[in-house]
Amino acid sequence: MKYWLIKSEPKTYSISDMKQEKTCIWDGVRNYQARNFLRQMNPGDLAFFYHSNTIPPGIIGLVKILESGIYDPTQFDPESKYYDPKSTPNTPRWQTVSVEFIEEFPKLISLADLKQKFTGDELLVVKKGNRLSVMPIPENVAEKILTMKDNL
């Protein structure tokens, strides 16, 4: 099992939305490095749900990867803001995963809290200039984050 961090703006899709829906496809990722991380995810992996572009930003919950290797349907939809005219059903460019809600944390673990505990080499989300919406988290770091959420 691997650990990941996935970001979403709460105004677009929040942990409350995830909790209500129970499962969803993590669509709309349009960064090649983030897409490549999505391609590395496997069913059973866990992902920290991170609220971005909010005050304060931070980790608010946990989801589980249900299925990987899904073609992101928004790439084919001309009405979607994630439409990619260069992507076709025969040569799709964007893959994603489906995720299942596991838990909402009792309190957000803020980016400031994460910066106090981890360096940019340990946890990419605290690295200055990092704007990726999907990133891996080393197991030892994930275990520390899980401990942090229980001690808030």
C-alpha positions as CSV (number, residue, x, y, z in Angstrom):
1,M,0.0,0.0,0.0
2,K,1.2,3.5,-0.9
3,Y,0.1,6.9,0.5
4,W,-0.8,10.0,-1.6
5,L,-2.0,13.5,-1.1
6,I,-4.8,14.8,-3.4
7,K,-5.8,18.5,-3.4
8,S,-9.2,20.0,-4.0
9,E,-10.5,23.5,-3.5
10,P,-13.4,23.2,-1.0
11,K,-15.6,25.6,-3.1
12,T,-15.2,23.1,-6.0
13,Y,-15.2,19.8,-4.2
14,S,-14.9,19.5,-0.4
15,I,-14.4,16.7,2.1
16,S,-18.1,17.2,2.9
17,D,-19.0,16.5,-0.7
18,M,-16.8,13.4,-0.6
19,K,-18.4,12.3,2.6
20,Q,-21.9,12.7,1.2
21,E,-21.2,11.0,-2.2
22,K,-19.1,8.2,-0.6
23,T,-17.2,7.5,-3.9
24,C,-16.2,9.6,-6.9
25,I,-13.9,9.8,-9.8
26,W,-11.0,12.2,-9.2
27,D,-11.3,14.0,-12.5
28,G,-10.0,17.2,-14.0
29,V,-6.3,16.8,-13.2
30,R,-4.4,18.5,-16.1
31,N,-0.8,18.4,-15.0
32,Y,1.4,15.7,-16.5
33,Q,3.4,15.0,-13.4
34,A,0.2,14.8,-11.3
35,R,-1.3,12.5,-13.9
36,N,1.7,10.3,-13.8
37,F,1.3,10.0,-10.0
38,L,-2.4,9.1,-10.6
39,R,-1.2,6.3,-12.9
40,Q,1.0,4.9,-10.1
41,M,-2.0,4.6,-7.7
42,N,-3.4,1.1,-7.0
43,P,-6.6,-0.1,-5.4
44,G,-6.2,-0.1,-1.6
45,D,-3.7,2.8,-1.5
46,L,-4.7,5.7,0.8
47,A,-4.8,9.4,0.0
48,F,-4.9,12.4,2.3
49,F,-7.6,14.8,1.2
50,Y,-6.2,18.3,1.2
51,H,-8.2,21.5,1.0
52,S,-6.3,24.1,-1.1
53,N,-6.9,27.7,-2.0
54,T,-8.6,28.3,1.3
55,I,-7.6,29.8,4.6
56,P,-6.0,27.9,6.1
57,P,-5.1,25.2,3.6
58,G,-4.4,21.7,4.9
59,I,-5.2,18.0,5.2
60,I,-8.8,17.4,6.3
61,G,-9.5,13.7,5.6
62,L,-8.6,10.3,4.2
63,V,-9.8,8.4,1.1
64,K,-9.0,5.0,-0.4
65,I,-8.2,4.3,-4.0
66,L,-10.9,1.9,-5.3
67,E,-10.0,1.7,-9.0
68,S,-7.1,2.9,-11.1
69,G,-6.4,3.3,-14.8
70,I,-9.7,5.0,-15.5
71,Y,-9.9,7.4,-18.5
72,D,-10.9,10.8,-17.2
73,P,-14.3,11.3,-19.0
74,T,-14.0,15.1,-18.8
75,Q,-11.2,15.1,-21.4
76,F,-13.8,14.1,-24.1
77,D,-16.6,16.5,-23.1
78,P,-16.5,19.7,-25.1
79,E,-18.7,21.3,-22.4
80,S,-16.2,20.6,-19.6
81,K,-13.6,23.1,-18.5
82,Y,-11.2,20.0,-18.5
83,Y,-11.9,19.2,-22.2
84,D,-8.8,18.3,-24.2
85,P,-9.3,18.5,-27.9
86,K,-6.1,16.6,-28.5
87,S,-7.3,13.6,-26.5
88,T,-9.5,11.0,-28.2
89,P,-11.1,7.7,-27.0
90,N,-8.5,5.9,-29.1
91,T,-5.6,7.9,-27.7
92,P,-6.6,9.3,-24.3
93,R,-4.1,11.5,-22.5
94,W,-5.6,11.7,-19.0
95,Q,-6.2,8.9,-16.6
96,T,-7.5,9.0,-13.1
97,V,-8.8,6.9,-10.2
98,S,-12.0,6.4,-8.3
99,V,-11.8,7.1,-4.5
100,E,-13.9,6.1,-1.5
101,F,-14.5,8.3,1.6
102,I,-12.8,6.9,4.7
103,E,-12.9,9.7,7.3
104,E,-13.0,13.4,7.9
105,F,-10.4,14.5,10.4
106,P,-11.7,16.1,13.6
107,K,-9.7,19.1,12.8
108,L,-7.7,20.3,9.7
109,I,-4.0,19.7,9.8
110,S,-2.9,23.1,8.5
111,L,-0.1,23.7,6.0
112,A,1.6,25.7,8.8
113,D,1.4,22.7,11.1
114,L,2.8,20.5,8.3
115,K,5.7,22.9,7.7
116,Q,6.6,22.8,11.4
117,K,6.8,19.0,11.3
118,F,8.2,18.2,7.8
119,T,10.8,19.5,5.3
120,G,10.1,19.9,1.6
121,D,12.2,16.8,1.0
122,E,10.0,14.8,3.3
123,L,6.6,16.1,2.2
124,L,6.2,17.8,-1.2
125,V,3.2,19.9,-0.2
126,V,5.4,22.0,2.1
127,K,8.1,22.5,-0.5
128,K,8.2,26.2,-1.7
129,G,6.7,26.6,-5.2
130,N,5.1,23.1,-5.3
131,R,1.7,23.4,-6.8
132,L,1.0,19.8,-7.7
133,S,-2.5,18.6,-7.0
134,V,-1.5,14.9,-6.6
135,M,1.7,13.7,-4.9
136,P,3.2,10.7,-3.2
137,I,3.8,10.6,0.6
138,P,6.4,8.3,2.1
139,E,5.0,5.7,4.5
140,N,6.9,7.1,7.5
141,V,5.6,10.6,6.8
142,A,2.0,9.3,6.3
143,E,2.2,7.5,9.7
144,K,3.3,10.8,11.4
145,I,0.4,12.6,9.7
146,L,-2.1,10.0,11.0
147,T,-0.6,10.4,14.5
148,M,-1.0,14.2,14.1
149,K,-4.7,14.0,13.3
150,D,-5.3,11.9,16.4
151,N,-3.5,14.4,18.6
152,L,-5.2,17.6,17.5
